[in-house]
Amino acid sequence: MSVSELTIRTRVLIIEDDPNIVDLIRANLAVRGFDTLVSSDGSKALAMLETEQPDMVLLDLMLPEIDGFELCKQIREQSSVAIIVVSARGGERDKVTALNMGADDYMTKPFGIEELLARILATLRRTRPAEAAAEAAPSVIAIGAIEMDLIGQRVRMGGADVHLTPTEFALLRELALNRGKLVSRTHLLRRVWGRGYETETEYVRVYIRRLRAKLEPPGSPPLILTQPRAGYRIVGE
C-alpha cells in the first residue's frame, strides 16, 4: 500500500494541549493529505472518537484534568482505532504501561517530524489489513477452538467472537502463519510493527501477554509457547 493510498481520507485526532506541538503536527500532516482534528480535553476527545470516527489518535499523556493512561484505556475500550502515544515521559515503565493500556506505539518528546510520520505510516499499514490479508495463502486458519478469518480480520474461539485490536490480530496472524515454527522477536517486530522497530522488544512481550489473556482461558493448554531469549511459536498440529 503506497503512502498516498494510506494518507487519502485518513483522519487523525490529535489529543494535545501544547499549541506549538499541535501546529507542528497539523501543518506537516496537512501537506501530506491527512485530515486532522484536535482536542485538549479528554472527555471531548472521547466524544469526538464516536462522532468523527478518526483512523488514528496521537495522544499526549500529560493532559490537564485527566490521566493520559486512563484516557488511553478508555479509548481502547471504546474503539480499535490506532493509538500512538506522543509524550515527554520517556521512562521504560511509562512505555510498557501505555502499551498495556492498548497503545500501538510510543514516541518520546522531543521528536523529529520525519520519525513521527514514519511511525504513523507504519501503524496505518498494520491497522489496515486488506493488503496483508490478500497476500496470505489461506483465508481462514483454525487452531484448536480458535478460528482466524484473515480477510475479515476476525477471531472466534469456541464459536464466540474475540475482540482483538489490529496490532494484536497482526501479531497472532504472523504466529499462526508460521505455526509450529520458532519465530524470533526481531522477525515479529519487523513483520508486525515494521522496519526500525527491531530493538523495541517490550512491544512483543506486552502484546504476547495481551494475546494470552484473551486466547488462553485458565486451565487450558498454552497457545503461544516462549523459548527464552529466542522467540515464540504457536503449537503445531
Phi and psi in degrees as a GROMACS rama.xvg file:
@    title "Ramachandran Plot"
@    xaxis  label "Phi"
@    yaxis  label "Psi"
@TYPE xy
-75.4502  166.155  SER-2
-60.8323  -42.9944  VAL-3
-63.3787  -37.1765  SER-4
-67.2205  -34.404  GLU-5
-71.2333  -38.6416  LEU-6
-84.7414  -24.0547  THR-7
-62.0491  128.525  ILE-8
56.6411  24.3215  ARG-9
-88.8198  126.337  THR-10
-109.317  125.79  ARG-11
-114.703  126.205  VAL-12
-96.5839  117.766  LEU-13
-98.7669  115.779  ILE-14
-106.426  98.7559  ILE-15
-159.458  138.488  GLU-16
-105.361  1.41072  ASP-17
-94.5237  109.71  ASP-18
-62.1427  -29.3749  PRO-19
-66.9198  -42.3926  ASN-20
-68.2576  -40.7345  ILE-21
-57.4855  -47.6036  VAL-22
-62.5339  -41.1524  ASP-23
-61.4172  -48.6598  LEU-24
-68.1178  -45.756  ILE-25
-60.4077  -45.1298  ARG-26
-62.0459  -43.5459  ALA-27
-73.4097  -32.092  ASN-28
-74.2071  -37.7707  LEU-29
-61.3954  -43.6819  ALA-30
-68.7478  -14.9956  VAL-31
-101.588  8.71557  ARG-32
94.7833  5.88814  GLY-33
-81.4485  147.733  PHE-34
-91.7133  140.629  ASP-35
-126.769  146.201  THR-36
-126.986  151.894  LEU-37
-132.974  138.873  VAL-38
-145.693  136.843  SER-39
-105.465  4.75848  SER-40
-120.205  124.183  ASP-41
-61.5229  -43.012  GLY-42
-64.8301  -42.3031  SER-43
-66.227  -35.3443  LYS-44
-62.5568  -40.9158  ALA-45
-63.6393  -38.6093  LEU-46
-66.5818  -40.4113  ALA-47
-65.1632  -32.2814  MET-48
-58.1357  -37.6483  LEU-49
-80.829  -41.287  GLU-50
-84.0341  -31.4498  THR-51
-99.9421  -17.1878  GLU-52
50.5828  59.0697  GLN-53
-68.2034  158.35  PRO-54
-88.2007  -20.7965  ASP-55
-152.813  148.798  MET-56
-120.155  129.75  VAL-57
-103.661  115.017  LEU-58
-118.282  121.809  LEU-59
-84.858  136.883  ASP-60
-80.4602  -27.9432  LEU-61
-98.4447  75.6436  MET-62
-103.111  152.803  LEU-63
-70.6413  139.635  PRO-64
70.7885  6.68129  GLU-65
-153.826  144.608  ILE-66
-79.846  126.053  ASP-67
-62.6194  -36.0935  GLY-68
-64.6009  -42.6409  PHE-69
-64.9572  -38.6327  GLU-70
-64.0188  -41.7709  LEU-71
-58.5531  -44.3271  CYS-72
-62.4556  -43.3831  LYS-73
-66.0875  -39.0368  GLN-74
-61.6937  -45.0516  ILE-75
-66.2941  -35.6389  ARG-76
-67.8831  -27.9947  GLU-77
-89.1017  -27.4399  GLN-78
-154.041  156.957  SER-79
-93.8824  12.9254  SER-80
-54.7572  145.437  VAL-81
-66.1584  135.889  ALA-82
-124.701  121.023  ILE-83
-113.462  118.397  ILE-84
-80.5126  130.296  VAL-85
-124.639  102.5  VAL-86
-138.991  153.548  SER-87
-76.9384  -11.3107  ALA-88
-82.9737  105.893  ARG-89
-103.277  8.01744  GLY-90
-71.8662  151.915  GLY-91
-60.4135  -37.9027  GLU-92
-64.2321  -39.582  ARG-93
-63.2019  -42.3516  ASP-94
-63.1389  -46.7591  LYS-95
-64.1048  -40.5708  VAL-96
-61.0176  -44.4339  THR-97
-62.421  -41.671  ALA-98
-63.9956  -39.9786  LEU-99
-64.3395  -30.2245  ASN-100
-78.7683  -7.31283  MET-101
116.562  3.05374  GLY-102
-65.2168  145.808  ALA-103
-88.4916  -26.9675  ASP-104
-155.84  165.567  ASP-105
-144.896  125.545  TYR-106
-122.714  146.397  MET-107
-105.688  134.565  THR-108
-77.6793  148.967  LYS-109
-72.1805  151.363  PRO-110
-128.705  156.507  PHE-111
-86.4826  138.48  GLY-112
-63.4624  -32.3557  ILE-113
-67.4285  -37.6899  GLU-114
-66.1411  -41.3016  GLU-115
-60.8212  -45.1013  LEU-116
-63.1506  -39.5498  LEU-117
-63.158  -39.9563  ALA-118
-71.2766  -35.3498  ARG-119
-61.6031  -46.7798  ILE-120
-66.139  -39.697  LEU-121
-62.8131  -40.175  ALA-122
-68.3941  -39.6607  THR-123
-63.3597  -40.6142  LEU-124
-60.9339  -37.8291  ARG-125
-73.5549  -34.027  ARG-126
-97.386  1.49162  THR-127
-117.541  95.5401  ARG-128
-85.8528  -0.889282  PRO-129
-57.5454  -46.7163  ALA-130
-66.8453  -43.2096  GLU-131
-62.7724  -40.6748  ALA-132
-64.9565  -36.4088  ALA-133
-67.467  -26.7589  ALA-134
-74.2737  -25.178  GLU-135
-73.8567  141.15  ALA-136
-66.0086  -54.4011  ALA-137
-84.5139  155.236  PRO-138
-96.5728  -22.4898  SER-139
-134.569  135.863  VAL-140
-120.243  128.833  ILE-141
-112.046  128.302  ALA-142
-131.319  99.0327  ILE-143
60.8676  -124.206  GLY-144
-84.5827  -0.695732  ALA-145
-97.9942  133.027  ILE-146
-126.109  123.694  GLU-147
-107.851  123.709  MET-148
-97.0025  104  ASP-149
-71.2071  -29.8852  LEU-150
-78.4987  -46.583  ILE-151
-81.3816  -5.79813  GLY-152
51.4083  53.3709  GLN-153
-127.747  149.781  ARG-154
-128.02  134.397  VAL-155
-124.688  143.37  ARG-156
-131.66  119.656  MET-157
60.4411  29.5605  GLY-158
88.133  -7.32034  GLY-159
-105.816  141.582  ALA-160
-65.9181  139.297  ASP-161
-115.377  121.697  VAL-162
-79.8402  116.673  HIS-163
-117.751  142.919  LEU-164
-71.5785  161.777  THR-165
-54.949  -38.1678  PRO-166
-69.2463  -41.4149  THR-167
-60.3173  -43.2929  GLU-168
-63.6822  -43.4083  PHE-169
-60.9165  -40.0142  ALA-170
-67.4597  -45.8166  LEU-171
-62.4214  -41.2487  LEU-172
-58.8719  -44.6337  ARG-173
-64.1847  -40.6649  GLU-174
-67.1526  -41.7329  LEU-175
-67.3535  -37.8712  ALA-176
-68.3902  -19.0719  LEU-177
-111.085  32.1026  ASN-178
-52.6506  131.678  ARG-179
86.8501  -12.6545  GLY-180
-100.529  146.501  LYS-181
-76.0002  125.39  LEU-182
-114.983  123.303  VAL-183
-72.5933  158.027  SER-184
-60.5719  -40.1875  ARG-185
-60.9537  -43.2759  THR-186
-61.4998  -45.5923  HIS-187
-63.6452  -43.1281  LEU-188
-61.8644  -42.8003  LEU-189
-68.7382  -42.0157  ARG-190
-77.1759  -36.1385  ARG-191
-91.092  -49.4961  VAL-192
-91.5382  -34.8008  TRP-193
120.519  170.395  GLY-194
-66.5685  142.61  ARG-195
99.6279  -8.38493  GLY-196
-103.941  7.74465  TYR-197
-60.2164  -23.1887  GLU-198
-94.2327  -3.45221  THR-199
-85.3508  60.9644  GLU-200
-64.2359  -25.018  THR-201
-67.1527  -25.3459  GLU-202
-58.6336  -48.1446  TYR-203
-65.0096  -44.6741  VAL-204
-59.7215  -45.0267  ARG-205
-65.3125  -45.3014  VAL-206
-74.4484  -28.4518  TYR-207
-63.5769  -42.2116  ILE-208
-60.9971  -39.616  ARG-209
-65.0757  -41.477  ARG-210
-65.1123  -42.5657  LEU-211
-62.7135  -39.5579  ARG-212
-63.705  -31.2836  ALA-213
-91.4478  -25.8982  LYS-214
-118.295  -1.67673  LEU-215
-122.669  86.4574  GLU-216
-59.9433  151.339  PRO-217
-54.1961  132.397  PRO-218
88.4558  -9.29588  GLY-219
-86.731  157.146  SER-220
-66.1481  151.201  PRO-221
-64.8906  142.202  PRO-222
-89.3093  -43.2733  LEU-223
-111.079  122.085  ILE-224
-100.016  141.861  LEU-225
-106.363  131.064  THR-226
-109.295  108.782  GLN-227
-50.5283  135.237  PRO-228
61.5422  10.6822  ARG-229
-122.916  -50.9195  ALA-230
157.889  -150.675  GLY-231
-138.403  157.439  TYR-232
-152.22  151.112  ARG-233
-89.4759  138.19  ILE-234
-54.7074  143.221  VAL-235
-75.2305  -174.884  GLY-236
